Amino acid sequence: SRMRSSWTGLAFLALFGIGFVLASTAQVQKMSHVERWNDLSAKFRNYHQDQVNIFLHMITTPLGVFSVLSLVNKVTGTGFLAKILALVYCVSIMDKLPMHILALTTLVSTAIALGSTLSTRLGYLTHMVLFVVGYFGQDLAHFATGEKTFQSSYQQDSNFLELLAEHTYYLLPLVFESTMPPQSAWTGGEAMAEQIVHTLPCIVAFVVYFLSTTGALLFPWQFQKSRVLIVKLKDAQDLKDLAAIRSWAISKGPSTSTSTHWWYQAPKPDTPAEQCLEKAPKDAFYRIANCPTITNLYKNHFGSNTKIEVLDGMNEVYVSAPHTVKNTSDEVFYTRHLDGPYYYIPFSSCFRMIIGLDANEEITTKFPLVPTELAAQNGDVLAFDFHREVHYIEKNYGIVNKDFRIVLKVHHCIYPSWAWPFGKLMGILSTRYNKLFRSLFLYTINPKGLFNRFAAWNVVFWTKVVHQIEEKVGYSNVGYIAVLALVSFLTTYKVFLIGTSFIHYLRYINTYYHREGVAYGVFKRDVFLFKALSISQLVFLYALAVTNNFSDMSLLLKTSPIDYAMIFGGYALSIYTTFQLGVDGTYFGIELGYVKASKHYVQKFPYGVIPHPMILSQCVAMIGFMRAEAFRASWPYLVPAHVCLYLVHMLQEHFDIHKNRASKSAPLKSA
C-alpha cells in the first residue's frame, strides 16, 4: 500500500512537472514574462468584468485547486507532496508577476495547499463533489452573468493544450488581478531581492500552519480548548507522599492568622532553613512533581513530544488559615487575577499546579474564562497557565474547614522540543518574577504604616488592571491585532481589514464543529471583540464612501430610506433575537452544554416565523450597506464575503455538522 502511494505520488509530481514545463515555455510570439503577463491579464479581464462573476471565481477557483490537492494527499497518504508543489509553484512565479499580485498569490496558493493536508478525512465522493463545484462552478458563473469564458477565446487554436496549461498555471493570479481596479501595464525590472521579499508570504503561511497545527501558538480563528487541566492522584505512593507532606507541615505549627509557606528551594541565600522543606518532605514533593499521572496529564493535552521541566525555584507548600484579607495583598487571591506577566513569550507556558492535601470544602478556585471551578481536596490536581489564565479563590460561605487548608504549588515549564530557547527563557523569567513577587507579597501581607499600605494597594490595583485586559480583550488578541496593524501600516489597510473582518465567522464554524473541551468564556470574549471590530469597520467604510471621504456629511441624509430600514431593521431584529435566546443561548450554549435546554426551546417571534433569524437578519443589514452605489464601488467584495461566510455557518447549524455528530456531547463543566 505504501509503495502504491509512493508511485501515485511520483505520477502526480511528474504530471505537475509536465504542466510546469508547458506553462513556463508557453511564450507566444517569444514574449517576455512581463509582456506575457500584460497580454494575459488584459485578455482575462475582458472576460471577467461582472463583479458577481469575479466574486464567484474567488470561491470556485481556490476550491477547485483545494479539491485536487486534497485528493492527492488522500491517495498518497501524505501531505508532503502538496507542500512541495506549493513551494515549487511559488518559486516558479517569482519573476512572472507584478509584486503585489506575487505576494497575494504566494500567500493564498500556499494556504490552499497547507489547508488541503487537513482534509484527508473527507471521502472520495466528497472530493469529487468539491472538484465539480470548483471546476464547473466557474462555467456556471459565466453562464449566470452572461460573460463568455476566457477558454472559449483559444479553444479552437492549434496550440490549445499549451494555452490551457498556461491559463491553468496563471489562473489564481489572474483571478486576483481581476478583483483590483485596472492599473497601468507592468513594466517589470524588479531586483531579485524584491522578488524574494514578495515571495515570503508563502513562508508566513508555512509558519502559521506549523504553529497552529502543533499547538505552539493559537490564532484567533482556531478552536481553543480549555487549558485548565484536572486530574486525580490515585497511585498508592503518591497518596502516601501527600500524607507525609501534610503530616510534616502540621507538625511545624503553621500560623493560625495568616498564610504559611515552605519553599522547595531557598529563594535567597540568606533564607532561614526553617522556611524551606526538610529532606523527607522535599523528596516526597519531588516524586509528586515528576509522577507519571502529572506527566501524562501534560502530554495528553500538549502532545507526546512536549518538554516538561519542573521549576523548583517556584515550588512550595502553602498553608492557609481563616483571616481577614481586606487591605492586605492576600486579597489578590480573592480578586480575579493572572499570576504572572509573561503572557507575551510565545511557544511556551509556565503551569501552576494546585494539589490538595486535605478535605477542603471551604475554598474553591474558579476560572471565569473556561468556566470551571474546583475545591481541591486530597489528591486533586488543578493545573493552569501561570501567566495567561484568569482565576480567583472564593470562600464557600456556610462551609468551614475543620483544619488547615494545605496545598502543594507545583510549577512546570511546558514547550515543544524545537522551542527550547523560549522554554528556557520562560522558566528563568517565571522563577525570578515569582521570587520578586513573593518578597513583595510577604512584605505587604500585614501592612503597617502608610508606605506598606500603599504598596499593598498597588499590588491589588495592578492585579485588577492586568486581569481586566486579559478578561475583556485577551493579550493574544492584542498581539494579533498589533501585528496586523504594523503590517498594514507598511503595506495596505486591506491586510488589517481582511485579517480582522472574518475571524468571528471562522471561530463560530470551528467551535461549533469541535465542541468538546472548549474554553467557553474565551470563545465569547474573542467573537465579541472581532465581531465588534468587523462591524465597526463596515460602518466606517460605509460612511466614508457615502460621504465622499467625509467631505459632504449631508449625503448621509440623501441615502435611500430602504437602505437604512434594512440596516437598522436587520440589526434590531438580531438584537431582539439575542434577547430571546440570551447571550449564552446565542453563542452555542446549548450545543456546548452550558445552557440546560433543548435546541429549539424558544418558539416566540421571530422563531417559528423566520428560519435562522439571527443570521438572516444580519445578512439583510449587510445587504443594506451594499445597496449604496458608492460603497459598492469602493468595496465590491466585502459584503458578499460576509454574507457567504454567514450562510456557510447557517448551513452548518441547519444540518448540525460537527465532529461527534453520532454521539451526544456531554456537558463540559467541571465541579
KEMARVEX-871325 format. One record per residue (C-alpha): x, y, z; residue in three letters. Coordinates in pm, whole numbers, plus 50000, padded with zeros to 5 digits. Last residue first. Layout:
((X, Y, Z), "ALA")
...
//
This chain:
((48296, 52058, 53953), "ALA")
((48377, 52057, 53584), "SER")
((48151, 52193, 53316), "LYS")
((48168, 52047, 52967), "LEU")
((47828, 51884, 52939), "PRO")
((47848, 51568, 52728), "ALA")
((47812, 51583, 52351), "SER")
((47563, 51335, 52208), "LYS")
((47729, 51082, 51987), "SER")
((47689, 51045, 51611), "ALA")
((47755, 51412, 51547), "ARG")
((48095, 51396, 51709), "ASN")
((48285, 51632, 51481), "LYS")
((48001, 51869, 51400), "HIS")
((47751, 51937, 51123), "ILE")
((47409, 52015, 51268), "ASP")
((47237, 52027, 50925), "PHE")
((47089, 52371, 50995), "HIS")
((47384, 52484, 51205), "GLU")
((47641, 52402, 50937), "GLN")
((47414, 52551, 50671), "LEU")
((47396, 52872, 50873), "MET")
((47775, 52868, 50910), "HIS")
((47818, 52861, 50534), "VAL")
((47550, 53131, 50502), "LEU")
((47738, 53362, 50739), "TYR")
((48060, 53302, 50546), "LEU")
((47891, 53398, 50216), "CYS")
((47722, 53702, 50369), "VAL")
((48048, 53846, 50499), "HIS")
((48231, 53773, 50172), "ALA")
((47947, 53931, 49971), "PRO")
((47970, 54239, 50200), "VAL")
((48341, 54294, 50134), "LEU")
((48352, 54207, 49763), "TYR")
((48259, 54537, 49594), "PRO")
((48435, 54768, 49841), "TRP")
((48471, 55111, 49680), "SER")
((48210, 55067, 49406), "ALA")
((47961, 54901, 49639), "ARG")
((48012, 55176, 49897), "PHE")
((47942, 55447, 49638), "ALA")
((47644, 55257, 49498), "GLU")
((47474, 55217, 49835), "ALA")
((47279, 54890, 49822), "ARG")
((47571, 54701, 49979), "MET")
((47512, 54855, 50320), "PHE")
((47152, 54729, 50315), "GLY")
((47288, 54391, 50205), "ILE")
((47473, 54393, 50536), "MET")
((47153, 54451, 50733), "ALA")
((46974, 54173, 50544), "VAL")
((47263, 53935, 50621), "CYS")
((47236, 54034, 50987), "GLN")
((46866, 53944, 50991), "SER")
((46941, 53615, 50813), "LEU")
((47192, 53504, 51075), "ILE")
((46988, 53565, 51389), "MET")
((46658, 53479, 51220), "PRO")
((46763, 53121, 51132), "HIS")
((46424, 53048, 50973), "PRO")
((46174, 53334, 51018), "ILE")
((45829, 53256, 51163), "VAL")
((45881, 52979, 51418), "GLY")
((46148, 53189, 51583), "TYR")
((46099, 53563, 51520), "PRO")
((45882, 53555, 51722), "PHE")
((45845, 53319, 52017), "LYS")
((45934, 52949, 51992), "GLN")
((46249, 52942, 52207), "VAL")
((46340, 52593, 52335), "TYR")
((46451, 52472, 51991), "HIS")
((46786, 52323, 52094), "LYS")
((46653, 52181, 52418), "SER")
((46760, 52348, 52742), "ALA")
((47035, 52329, 53004), "LYS")
((47262, 52603, 52875), "VAL")
((47636, 52537, 52918), "TYR")
((47646, 52205, 52732), "GLY")
((47832, 52313, 52418), "LEU")
((47531, 52273, 52188), "GLU")
((47305, 52457, 52432), "ILE")
((47547, 52744, 52497), "GLY")
((47611, 52780, 52125), "PHE")
((47665, 53157, 52132), "TYR")
((47305, 53274, 52114), "THR")
((47197, 53059, 52407), "GLY")
((47481, 53203, 52613), "ASP")
((47377, 53560, 52528), "VAL")
((47007, 53501, 52595), "GLY")
((46785, 53337, 52336), "LEU")
((46503, 53592, 52324), "GLN")
((46733, 53891, 52388), "PHE")
((46967, 53767, 52114), "THR")
((46669, 53758, 51879), "THR")
((46587, 54118, 51973), "TYR")
((46945, 54220, 51895), "ILE")
((46928, 54046, 51556), "SER")
((46592, 54206, 51481), "LEU")
((46740, 54549, 51557), "ALA")
((47042, 54467, 51340), "TYR")
((46824, 54389, 51041), "GLY")
((46588, 54681, 51095), "GLY")
((46874, 54928, 51132), "PHE")
((47050, 54817, 50815), "ILE")
((46744, 54722, 50605), "MET")
((46549, 55035, 50701), "ALA")
((46860, 55246, 50644), "TYR")
((46897, 55115, 50289), "ASP")
((46524, 55150, 50223), "ILE")
((46540, 55512, 50338), "PRO")
((46772, 55575, 50040), "SER")
((47074, 55788, 50126), "THR")
((47019, 56162, 50095), "LYS")
((47061, 56225, 50467), "LEU")
((47404, 56060, 50465), "LEU")
((47495, 56288, 50173), "LEU")
((47472, 56580, 50415), "SER")
((47809, 56471, 50555), "MET")
((47988, 56612, 50250), "ASP")
((48370, 56578, 50257), "SER")
((48360, 56273, 50484), "PHE")
((48563, 56070, 50231), "ASN")
((48288, 56104, 49970), "ASN")
((48002, 56093, 50225), "THR")
((47873, 55754, 50107), "VAL")
((48218, 55600, 50084), "ALA")
((48347, 55708, 50425), "LEU")
((48015, 55631, 50593), "ALA")
((48020, 55277, 50451), "TYR")
((48387, 55234, 50538), "LEU")
((48318, 55337, 50898), "PHE")
((48010, 55115, 50930), "VAL")
((48197, 54811, 50795), "LEU")
((48500, 54889, 51010), "GLN")
((48285, 54900, 51322), "SER")
((48104, 54581, 51218), "ILE")
((48431, 54389, 51195), "SER")
((48582, 54527, 51515), "LEU")
((48262, 54449, 51707), "ALA")
((48258, 54099, 51557), "LYS")
((48624, 54060, 51645), "PHE")
((48578, 54152, 52009), "LEU")
((48252, 53968, 52073), "PHE")
((48393, 53660, 51896), "VAL")
((48702, 53668, 52117), "ASP")
((48527, 53716, 52451), "ARG")
((48265, 53452, 52376), "LYS")
((48528, 53193, 52284), "PHE")
((48747, 53280, 52583), "VAL")
((48449, 53231, 52814), "GLY")
((48371, 52897, 52653), "TYR")
((48718, 52746, 52669), "ALA")
((48601, 52446, 52469), "VAL")
((48656, 52093, 52599), "GLY")
((48448, 51929, 52329), "GLU")
((48280, 52146, 52067), "ARG")
((48488, 52064, 51754), "HIS")
((48239, 52170, 51481), "TYR")
((48055, 52454, 51656), "TYR")
((48390, 52589, 51772), "THR")
((48547, 52579, 51426), "ASN")
((48247, 52732, 51247), "ILE")
((48192, 53008, 51501), "TYR")
((48567, 53084, 51511), "ARG")
((48576, 53109, 51133), "LEU")
((48283, 53350, 51141), "TYR")
((48440, 53556, 51421), "HIS")
((48770, 53599, 51233), "ILE")
((48608, 53743, 50919), "PHE")
((48668, 54118, 50947), "SER")
((49003, 54116, 51132), "THR")
((49265, 53991, 50885), "GLY")
((49071, 54112, 50581), "ILE")
((49054, 54470, 50709), "LEU")
((49407, 54469, 50851), "PHE")
((49558, 54347, 50524), "VAL")
((49329, 54580, 50328), "LYS")
((49491, 54875, 50504), "TYR")
((49795, 54837, 50277), "THR")
((50167, 54768, 50313), "THR")
((50386, 54903, 50596), "LEU")
((50095, 55034, 50803), "PHE")
((49902, 54718, 50726), "SER")
((50190, 54504, 50853), "VAL")
((50201, 54709, 51175), "LEU")
((49823, 54694, 51224), "ALA")
((49823, 54318, 51163), "LEU")
((50097, 54273, 51423), "VAL")
((49906, 54488, 51674), "ALA")
((49581, 54298, 51612), "ILE")
((49749, 53963, 51678), "TYR")
((49930, 54089, 51989), "GLY")
((49616, 54244, 52139), "VAL")
((49428, 53924, 52058), "ASN")
((49687, 53717, 52245), "SER")
((49663, 53961, 52534), "TYR")
((49290, 53900, 52565), "GLY")
((49024, 54170, 52533), "VAL")
((48784, 54169, 52830), "LYS")
((48939, 53902, 53054), "GLU")
((49302, 53964, 52960), "GLU")
((49276, 54342, 52988), "ILE")
((49077, 54312, 53311), "GLN")
((49339, 54078, 53461), "HIS")
((49619, 54330, 53418), "VAL")
((49418, 54616, 53567), "VAL")
((49296, 54411, 53866), "LYS")
((49645, 54292, 53957), "THR")
((49764, 54648, 53914), "TRP")
((49525, 54766, 54186), "PHE")
((49581, 54475, 54429), "VAL")
((49959, 54501, 54430), "VAL")
((49937, 54881, 54437), "ASN")
((49713, 54876, 54746), "TRP")
((49967, 54656, 54926), "ALA")
((50245, 54902, 54839), "ALA")
((50033, 55196, 54961), "PHE")
((49965, 55009, 55285), "ARG")
((50335, 54949, 55331), "ASN")
((50412, 55316, 55268), "PHE")
((50145, 55445, 55508), "LEU")
((50240, 55229, 55805), "GLY")
((50179, 54866, 55884), "LYS")
((50086, 54622, 55610), "PRO")
((50018, 54256, 55701), "ASN")
((50086, 54066, 55379), "ILE")
((50275, 54364, 55237), "THR")
((50632, 54244, 55277), "TYR")
((50535, 53882, 55223), "LEU")
((50374, 53967, 54890), "PHE")
((50661, 54191, 54787), "LEU")
((50908, 53911, 54854), "SER")
((50687, 53658, 54673), "ARG")
((50659, 53900, 54382), "PHE")
((51034, 53906, 54346), "LEU")
((51071, 53529, 54385), "LYS")
((50785, 53460, 54142), "ASN")
((50934, 53701, 53890), "TYR")
((51269, 53525, 53902), "ARG")
((51112, 53182, 53856), "THR")
((50890, 53298, 53571), "SER")
((51183, 53471, 53398), "LEU")
((51405, 53162, 53411), "ILE")
((51135, 52915, 53306), "GLY")
((51002, 53132, 53023), "MET")
((51354, 53188, 52890), "LEU")
((51426, 52815, 52897), "LYS")
((51102, 52744, 52713), "GLY")
((51165, 53016, 52456), "PHE")
((51513, 52879, 52382), "PRO")
((51370, 52521, 52384), "TRP")
((51119, 52586, 52104), "ALA")
((51211, 52277, 51897), "TRP")
((51127, 52048, 52190), "SER")
((50774, 52182, 52224), "PRO")
((50716, 52376, 52547), "TYR")
((50586, 52332, 52902), "ILE")
((50755, 52480, 53210), "CYS")
((50625, 52316, 53525), "HIS")
((50524, 52453, 53863), "HIS")
((50399, 52279, 54177), "VAL")
((50210, 52462, 54447), "LYS")
((50131, 52195, 54705), "LEU")
((49821, 52260, 54910), "VAL")
((49728, 52277, 55277), "ILE")
((49398, 52407, 55410), "ARG")
((49428, 52394, 55788), "PHE")
((49159, 52211, 55981), "ASP")
((48785, 52184, 56024), "LYS")
((48718, 52369, 55701), "ASN")
((48414, 52594, 55728), "VAL")
((48111, 52578, 55500), "ILE")
((47834, 52837, 55534), "GLY")
((48008, 53064, 55292), "TYR")
((48200, 52885, 55019), "ASN")
((48506, 53107, 55018), "LYS")
((48628, 53208, 54675), "GLU")
((48961, 53181, 54502), "ILE")
((49050, 53364, 54182), "TYR")
((49134, 53289, 53821), "HIS")
((49242, 53443, 53490), "VAL")
((49466, 53203, 53298), "GLU")
((49754, 53353, 53096), "ARG")
((50071, 53386, 53303), "HIS")
((50053, 53086, 53538), "PHE")
((49873, 52865, 53285), "ASP")
((49657, 52619, 53477), "PHE")
((49680, 52288, 53663), "ALA")
((49435, 52150, 53923), "LEU")
((49532, 51819, 54083), "VAL")
((49301, 51659, 54340), "ASP")
((49478, 51404, 54564), "GLY")
((49322, 51528, 54889), "ASN")
((49078, 51807, 54810), "GLN")
((49091, 52092, 54562), "ALA")
((48766, 52290, 54560), "ALA")
((48737, 52307, 54183), "LEU")
((48597, 52550, 53929), "GLU")
((48519, 52577, 53559), "THR")
((48436, 52845, 53305), "PRO")
((48653, 52849, 53089), "VAL")
((48705, 53225, 53114), "LEU")
((48577, 53250, 53472), "PRO")
((48831, 53011, 53628), "PHE")
((48743, 52948, 53992), "LYS")
((48945, 52803, 54281), "THR")
((48718, 52695, 54568), "THR")
((48792, 52735, 54939), "ILE")
((48561, 52593, 55210), "GLU")
((48540, 52228, 55109), "GLU")
((48897, 52118, 55185), "ASN")
((48931, 51751, 55287), "ALA")
((49311, 51760, 55283), "ASP")
((49629, 51757, 55073), "LEU")
((49511, 51930, 54755), "GLY")
((49745, 51978, 54461), "ILE")
((49746, 52318, 54289), "ILE")
((49957, 52314, 53971), "MET")
((50098, 52626, 53817), "ARG")
((50186, 52594, 53451), "PHE")
((50451, 52808, 53282), "CYS")
((50387, 52809, 52911), "SER")
((50593, 52806, 52593), "SER")
((50562, 52881, 52222), "PHE")
((50545, 53259, 52264), "PRO")
((50653, 53491, 52548), "ILE")
((50378, 53759, 52559), "TYR")
((50188, 53618, 52859), "TYR")
((50492, 53687, 53077), "TYR")
((50318, 53895, 53345), "PRO")
((50243, 53637, 53619), "GLY")
((49969, 53508, 53850), "ASP")
((49680, 53647, 53649), "LEU")
((49397, 53785, 53859), "HIS")
((49035, 53784, 53965), "ARG")
((49042, 53903, 54326), "THR")
((49024, 53664, 54622), "TYR")
((49388, 53568, 54569), "PHE")
((49491, 53932, 54550), "VAL")
((49326, 53999, 54887), "GLU")
((49626, 53828, 55045), "ASP")
((49794, 54156, 54945), "SER")
((49650, 54316, 55256), "THR")
((49386, 54587, 55286), "ASN")
((49098, 54337, 55322), "LYS")
((49208, 53977, 55372), "VAL")
((49079, 53892, 55720), "THR")
((49190, 53551, 55834), "HIS")
((49096, 53182, 55828), "PRO")
((49413, 52973, 55780), "ALA")
((49616, 52899, 55471), "SER")
((49911, 52663, 55424), "VAL")
((50123, 52661, 55109), "TYR")
((50395, 52405, 55038), "VAL")
((50623, 52550, 54775), "GLU")
((50757, 52532, 54422), "ASN")
((50881, 52836, 54232), "MET")
((51257, 52767, 54238), "GLY")
((51195, 52400, 54161), "ASP")
((51061, 52478, 53814), "LEU")
((50992, 52123, 53691), "VAL")
((51056, 52084, 53319), "GLU")
((50815, 51919, 53076), "ILE")
((50914, 51902, 52708), "LYS")
((50627, 51810, 52477), "THR")
((50689, 51536, 52222), "ASN")
((50385, 51333, 52337), "SER")
((50140, 51611, 52270), "GLY")
((50004, 51917, 52454), "PHE")
((49694, 51776, 52628), "HIS")
((49780, 51409, 52665), "ASN")
((50144, 51504, 52731), "LYS")
((50051, 51739, 53014), "TYR")
((49829, 51496, 53203), "LEU")
((50072, 51213, 53125), "ASN")
((50347, 51389, 53320), "THR")
((50111, 51451, 53611), "ILE")
((49997, 51089, 53639), "THR")
((50352, 50964, 53574), "PRO")
((50496, 51134, 53888), "CYS")
((50754, 51411, 53849), "ASN")
((50609, 51677, 54080), "ALA")
((50485, 51408, 54324), "ILE")
((50826, 51241, 54349), "ARG")
((50997, 51575, 54409), "TYR")
((50749, 51669, 54684), "PHE")
((50815, 51336, 54860), "ALA")
((51190, 51404, 54845), "ASP")
((51133, 51753, 54988), "LYS")
((50908, 51613, 55261), "PRO")
((51196, 51384, 55373), "ALA")
((51481, 51633, 55320), "LYS")
((51339, 51932, 55505), "GLU")
((51139, 52192, 55320), "LEU")
((51243, 52553, 55346), "CYS")
((51138, 52834, 55582), "GLN")
((51314, 52668, 55880), "GLU")
((51644, 52694, 55688), "ALA")
((51633, 53072, 55705), "PRO")
((51661, 53244, 55362), "THR")
((52005, 53410, 55344), "ASP")
((52096, 53268, 55004), "PRO")
((51759, 53375, 54863), "LYS")
((51455, 53188, 54729), "PRO")
((51556, 52867, 54913), "ALA")
((51430, 52572, 54707), "GLN")
((51121, 52368, 54792), "TYR")
((50989, 52667, 54984), "TRP")
((50777, 52640, 55297), "TRP")
((50498, 52895, 55321), "HIS")
((50248, 52997, 55590), "THR")
((49935, 53206, 55538), "SER")
((49785, 53431, 55808), "THR")
((49613, 53411, 56145), "SER")
((49653, 53049, 56258), "THR")
((50021, 53032, 56167), "SER")
((50168, 52688, 56090), "PRO")
((50278, 52458, 56377), "GLY")
((50567, 52261, 56226), "LYS")
((50398, 51927, 56298), "SER")
((50111, 52027, 56069), "ILE")
((50354, 52069, 55778), "ALA")
((50517, 51727, 55842), "TRP")
((50180, 51549, 55850), "SER")
((50076, 51721, 55530), "ARG")
((50396, 51624, 55350), "ILE")
((50368, 51260, 55464), "ALA")
((50004, 51237, 55358), "ALA")
((50087, 51366, 55010), "LEU")
((50375, 51118, 54980), "ASP")
((50149, 50824, 55076), "LYS")
((49890, 50937, 54823), "LEU")
((50155, 50942, 54550), "ASP")
((50290, 50601, 54654), "GLN")
((49941, 50448, 54644), "ALA")
((49863, 50585, 54296), "ASP")
((49529, 50767, 54285), "LYS")
((49622, 51127, 54205), "LEU")
((49315, 51288, 54049), "LYS")
((49321, 51500, 53730), "VAL")
((49220, 51848, 53618), "ILE")
((49368, 52064, 53343), "LEU")
((49269, 52427, 53282), "VAL")
((49388, 52497, 52929), "ARG")
((49037, 52488, 52787), "SER")
((49034, 52420, 52417), "LYS")
((49057, 52687, 52151), "GLN")
((48909, 52635, 51806), "PHE")
((49111, 52849, 51570), "GLN")
((49024, 53189, 51419), "TRP")
((49204, 53378, 51697), "PRO")
((49540, 53210, 51638), "PHE")
((49685, 52964, 51886), "LEU")
((50060, 52916, 51915), "LEU")
((50262, 52601, 51983), "ALA")
((49953, 52390, 51912), "GLY")
((50142, 52181, 51657), "THR")
((49883, 52251, 51386), "THR")
((49869, 52626, 51459), "SER")
((50244, 52683, 51479), "LEU")
((50323, 52482, 51166), "PHE")
((50042, 52633, 50959), "TYR")
((50129, 52988, 51067), "VAL")
((50495, 52927, 50979), "VAL")
((50406, 52772, 50641), "PHE")
((50175, 53062, 50554), "ALA")
((50443, 53314, 50654), "VAL")
((50687, 53125, 50429), "ILE")
((50442, 53166, 50140), "CYS")
((50420, 53535, 50229), "PRO")
((50797, 53549, 50161), "LEU")
((50752, 53560, 49782), "THR")
((50733, 53941, 49782), "HIS")
((51067, 53960, 49963), "VAL")
((51223, 53719, 49712), "ILE")
((51109, 53930, 49419), "GLN")
((51249, 54243, 49583), "GLU")
((51586, 54072, 49635), "ALA")
((51591, 53956, 49272), "MET")
((51557, 54314, 49155), "ALA")
((51235, 54428, 48990), "GLU")
((51262, 54513, 48619), "GLY")
((50898, 54458, 48531), "GLY")
((50699, 54720, 48342), "THR")
((50350, 54609, 48446), "TRP")
((50088, 54789, 48240), "ALA")
((49898, 55067, 48409), "SER")
((49632, 54965, 48655), "GLN")
((49274, 54844, 48627), "PRO")
((49099, 54835, 48969), "PRO")
((49154, 54506, 49151), "MET")
((48939, 54192, 49152), "THR")
((49066, 54092, 48806), "SER")
((49423, 54073, 48937), "GLU")
((49324, 53812, 49196), "PHE")
((49159, 53595, 48930), "VAL")
((49466, 53626, 48706), "LEU")
((49694, 53536, 48998), "PRO")
((49496, 53215, 49058), "LEU")
((49469, 53115, 48690), "LEU")
((49832, 53164, 48584), "TYR")
((49926, 52796, 48562), "TYR")
((49580, 52698, 48443), "THR")
((49587, 52952, 48159), "HIS")
((49940, 52838, 48067), "GLU")
((49832, 52476, 48061), "ALA")
((49528, 52572, 47852), "LEU")
((49750, 52768, 47612), "LEU")
((49976, 52467, 47558), "GLU")
((49680, 52236, 47519), "LEU")
((49517, 52469, 47264), "PHE")
((49824, 52502, 47042), "ASN")
((49619, 52460, 46722), "SER")
((49369, 52721, 46834), "ASP")
((49000, 52632, 46856), "GLN")
((48994, 52654, 47238), "GLN")
((49154, 52998, 47230), "TYR")
((48880, 53251, 47309), "SER")
((48648, 52991, 47465), "SER")
((48899, 52944, 47747), "GLN")
((48840, 53303, 47862), "PHE")
((48479, 53212, 47928), "THR")
((48196, 53419, 47785), "LYS")
((48004, 53651, 48014), "GLU")
((47627, 53628, 48056), "GLY")
((47636, 53654, 48437), "THR")
((47474, 53316, 48506), "ALA")
((47665, 53143, 48225), "PHE")
((47999, 53280, 48339), "HIS")
((47933, 53174, 48698), "ALA")
((47821, 52831, 48575), "LEU")
((48149, 52791, 48387), "ASP")
((48341, 52872, 48706), "GLN")
((48117, 52639, 48908), "GLY")
((48218, 52365, 48665), "PHE")
((48564, 52347, 48818), "TYR")
((48507, 52427, 49186), "GLY")
((48164, 52264, 49221), "VAL")
((48280, 51956, 49030), "VAL")
((48601, 51940, 49235), "PHE")
((48415, 51972, 49564), "LEU")
((48168, 51700, 49458), "VAL")
((48455, 51469, 49361), "MET")
((48629, 51528, 49692), "HIS")
((48307, 51450, 49874), "THR")
((48271, 51128, 49678), "LEU")
((48628, 51031, 49764), "TYR")
((48559, 51071, 50135), "GLY")
((48684, 51357, 50353), "LEU")
((48928, 51253, 50623), "ARG")
((49210, 51389, 50403), "THR")
((49102, 51744, 50481), "SER")
((49392, 51879, 50690), "LEU")
((49659, 51848, 50419), "THR")
((49438, 52056, 50187), "SER")
((49477, 52354, 50418), "GLY")
((49851, 52352, 50351), "LEU")
((49798, 52362, 49975), "ALA")
((49531, 52630, 49998), "ILE")
((49748, 52842, 50233), "ALA")
((50040, 52806, 49991), "THR")
((49827, 52926, 49699), "SER")
((49687, 53212, 49909), "VAL")
((50019, 53351, 50034), "LEU")
((50214, 53303, 49710), "THR")
((49932, 53457, 49507), "THR")
((49895, 53764, 49729), "LEU")
((50268, 53843, 49729), "ALA")
((50302, 53783, 49353), "LEU")
((49999, 54000, 49273), "ILE")
((50153, 54290, 49467), "HIS")
((50493, 54229, 49301), "MET")
((50375, 54214, 48942), "PRO")
((50404, 53855, 48815), "LEU")
((50645, 53632, 48621), "LYS")
((50975, 53670, 48806), "ASP")
((50878, 53490, 49128), "MET")
((50626, 53260, 48959), "ILE")
((50844, 52944, 48970), "SER")
((50942, 52989, 49335), "VAL")
((50578, 52998, 49444), "CYS")
((50491, 52694, 49231), "TYR")
((50780, 52488, 49365), "VAL")
((50689, 52578, 49724), "LEU")
((50322, 52489, 49678), "ALA")
((50408, 52164, 49499), "LEU")
((50640, 52067, 49784), "ILE")
((50364, 52128, 50039), "LYS")
((50113, 51926, 49838), "ALA")
((50363, 51639, 49809), "LEU")
((50427, 51626, 50183), "PHE")
((50060, 51592, 50273), "GLY")
((50082, 51214, 50293), "THR")
((49865, 50911, 50224), "GLY")
((49928, 50925, 49851), "THR")
((49561, 50897, 49755), "VAL")
((49436, 51126, 50032), "LYS")
((49703, 51389, 49976), "ASN")
((49637, 51391, 49602), "VAL")
((49265, 51423, 49673), "LEU")
((49334, 51724, 49896), "SER")
((49546, 51879, 49622), "LEU")
((49269, 51838, 49364), "VAL")
((48995, 51962, 49597), "SER")
((49197, 52268, 49704), "PHE")
((49269, 52372, 49346), "VAL")
((48899, 52355, 49261), "GLY")
((48802, 52538, 49579), "LEU")
((49059, 52812, 49511), "PRO")
((48896, 52868, 49168), "THR")
((48535, 52832, 49283), "THR")
((48535, 53093, 49561), "ILE")
((48723, 53386, 49409), "MET")
((48563, 53287, 49080), "HIS")
((48222, 53353, 49237), "LEU")
((48337, 53702, 49329), "PHE")
((48462, 53767, 48975), "ILE")
((48133, 53653, 48818), "ASN")
((47936, 53868, 49061), "VAL")
((48161, 54164, 48986), "GLN")
((48098, 54140, 48610), "ASP")
((48402, 54233, 48403), "GLN")
((48571, 53893, 48376), "HIS")
((48603, 53805, 48007), "TYR")
((48786, 54124, 47911), "ASN")
((48989, 54089, 48234), "ARG")
((49139, 53764, 48104), "PHE")
((49255, 53932, 47783), "LYS")
((49425, 54218, 47968), "ALA")
((49576, 53979, 48225), "SER")
((49717, 53753, 47954), "LEU")
((49876, 54031, 47748), "ASP")
((50027, 54208, 48048), "ASN")
((50150, 53876, 48185), "TRP")
((50306, 53775, 47852), "ARG")
((50478, 54106, 47805), "GLU")
((50637, 54088, 48150), "VAL")
((50738, 53723, 48112), "HIS")
((50895, 53803, 47775), "SER")
((50710, 53720, 47456), "MET")
((50854, 53476, 47200), "LYS")
((50550, 53509, 46971), "GLN")
((50351, 53309, 47226), "VAL")
((50580, 53213, 47512), "GLN")
((50431, 52892, 47652), "ALA")
((50765, 52763, 47781), "THR")
((50682, 52807, 48151), "SER")
((50332, 52670, 48111), "ALA")
((50444, 52361, 47920), "LEU")
((50729, 52296, 48163), "VAL")
((50501, 52336, 48465), "PHE")
((50235, 52113, 48312), "GLY")
((50492, 51841, 48256), "ILE")
((50625, 51883, 48608), "GLY")
((50273, 51865, 48755), "PHE")
((50217, 51536, 48577), "LEU")
((50550, 51406, 48703), "ALA")
((50458, 51502, 49059), "LEU")
((50123, 51330, 49023), "PHE")
((50294, 51016, 48896), "ALA")
((50551, 51033, 49174), "LEU")
((50271, 51049, 49431), "GLY")
((50100, 50752, 49273), "THR")
((50426, 50557, 49287), "TRP")
((50462, 50643, 49656), "SER")
((50101, 50553, 49732), "SER")
((50144, 50214, 49563), "ARG")
((50463, 50155, 49765), "MET")
((50280, 50239, 50088), "ARG")
((50000, 50000, 50000), "SER")
//
